Structures are given as structure tokens and as C-alpha cells.
Amino acid sequence: MDKIQYFPHDVGARNDPKIVHLRCSLGRDAVSIYWDLVEMLYENPDNRLATNYKLLGKKLQYNSKK
């Protein structure tokens, strides 16, 4: 099993106006995707995400309805 890593996370981040707006406009799934992206950025040494957005969407198990 991989070693568990931690990164700083503000208590009460759910009350941040930007997070509240995200949740109100796009729902809780959007907030979950946001935190998944934050974790992925932290795990990547150069703090970048893959540019293959379809693959990234699959990793996040997100399917756009558009």
C-alpha cells in the first residue's frame, strides 16, 4: 500500500465564497471534482495536469452532458 501523504487544507473551505458559488451553480459533484484536481496537482511534482482532457475526464469519472 502506498504511503499516505497530507497537504494543508483550510478548515471551513466549504464556506469559501468561490466554493459556495461552485456548489450552488454546478452542484456537489463539481466540488468533488475540484478537490480531486487539487489532489492531482499536489501529487504531480511539477504541479501540472495532463493536457489530454478526455483522459483526465475519465480519471475523474466525469461525463459532460453537453
Secondary structure as UniProt FT lines:
FT   TURN            11..12
FT   HELIX           13..15
FT   HELIX           17..26
FT   HELIX           28..43
FT   TURN            45..46
FT   HELIX           53..59
FT   TURN            60..61
//
